[in-house]
């Protein structure tokens, strides 16, 4: 969308080479069509430390804490 994202870690739990992150995020600005854009959520993510010592996302769940609707099946 070409709009900036701001991220605020809520909590990080790490053990060994794995980490669970809970992160509040907001995408806000003006979209390519000139209209305002605002999307926000709380992500639950899992990161893994690579052999080079850098952390990389193994699981990215951007709407991790959003309630899900009930299936009508």
N, C-alpha and C positions, 0 to 999 in steps of 0.2 A: 504494500500500500504506500510505501515511501513516507510513512509517518513514524516519528520517534517513539520508542518504548522506554518507559522507566520501570525499574525493578527494585523491589524492597524485600530482601530476605526476611522471612518471619522466623524460621528455624532451620537449623542444619544439624543432622545427626550422622556422624561418620564413625565407621569402624573398618580397620584395615584399608582396603582399596575401594570400599563402597561408601556412598553417602546418600541419604534421603534429604531432599530439600523441599521446603514449603515456602513459596515465593509469591508475594502480591505483585501484580504487574498492571500497568495502564498503557495503552496505546492511544495517544491523543494528539490531534493536530488537524491539518487541512489535507484532504485527499487530493489526488490528481485532478478530480473534477471540480475542485474548489469548495466542496462541501465539507463541513466539520465531521471529524471521525473521532469516536471515543469508544473503545472496547476495553474492558477490564476483567480481571479474574484472579483466582488464586491457583497456582500450579502446584502439583506434587510431582516431583521429578526424582530420578535416580541417576547418580553420576558414578563413573568408574575411573580410578586413577590408572593412567597408562604407564608403560615402562619408562617413558620420558618424564614422569612425575606430574604431567598435566592432567586435569580433570576433564572428562568428556561425558556428555549426556548419553546414558544407556537407554533411559525411558524418559520421554518428554510428554507430560500430561497437562497441557495448559489450562484446562478447566477442571482440574483434579478434585476440587471441593464443591463443584456446582451440583445441586440436586438433580437427579434424573427423573424424568416423567415416568409414570407407570404405563406399562404396556397394556394395550386394550385387547390383546390376544387371549 
